[in-house]
């Protein structure tokens, strides 16, 4: 039987256990995985997409050492040594960059160009009636007509983050402003006007049960009582079941 799929909380625990990243990088890592279409949320679980599996296979083929958990942990240790004055940063960079640059050159020559197939989403285009599909573009996922380029209908893909809106109980989704800044809003907009520039997390406030958001680095803050908590203390909570 295969191991259970990661949730956001269990993935953060795995990063911590393997010495990968910092508390301040956990949330951006989770966000990037979903923004780029490498995984999708199915209730609590993070499920790899076709794009994610293709990227993983190619990285395993050409950059197996660099994507190994041990490599990242060793690099984190080396950076700590630099911060403490025990290592010179040019030497740390040289040890990494020389073999890495050679692998990049090989990958640029040999790595095949692969595109994931558009995924049907179960709705029809309101303009021409053809099925709508989920595509992966330069800036992440979006919905378009399968009849492209004859029909150029598109709409944004609203990425659910597994947190309920504190105003009306709807799903909170990740969106982009016109300037490209990420924010979080209720999927029931414009009926509900809840919005947050800080990423909400599934765990409720330990003190009042209010919505928690990632305030800065390794700190979560309640939007109701304004109390703050170490992110590691509240990140173990699982998202609510749907």
ABEGO torsion letter per residue (X at the ends): XBBBBBBAAAAAAAAAAAGBEBAAAAAAAAAAAAAAGABBBBEABBBBBAAAAAAAAAAAAAAAAAABAAAAAAAAAAAAAAAAGABBAAAAAAAAAAAAAAAAAAAAAABBBBBBBBBBAGBBBAAAGBBBBBBBBAAEBBBBBAAOAABABBBBBBBBAGBBBAAAGBBBBBBBBAAGBBBBBBAAOAABABBBABBBBABBBAAAGBBBBBABEABBBBAAAGBBBBAAAAAABBBBBX
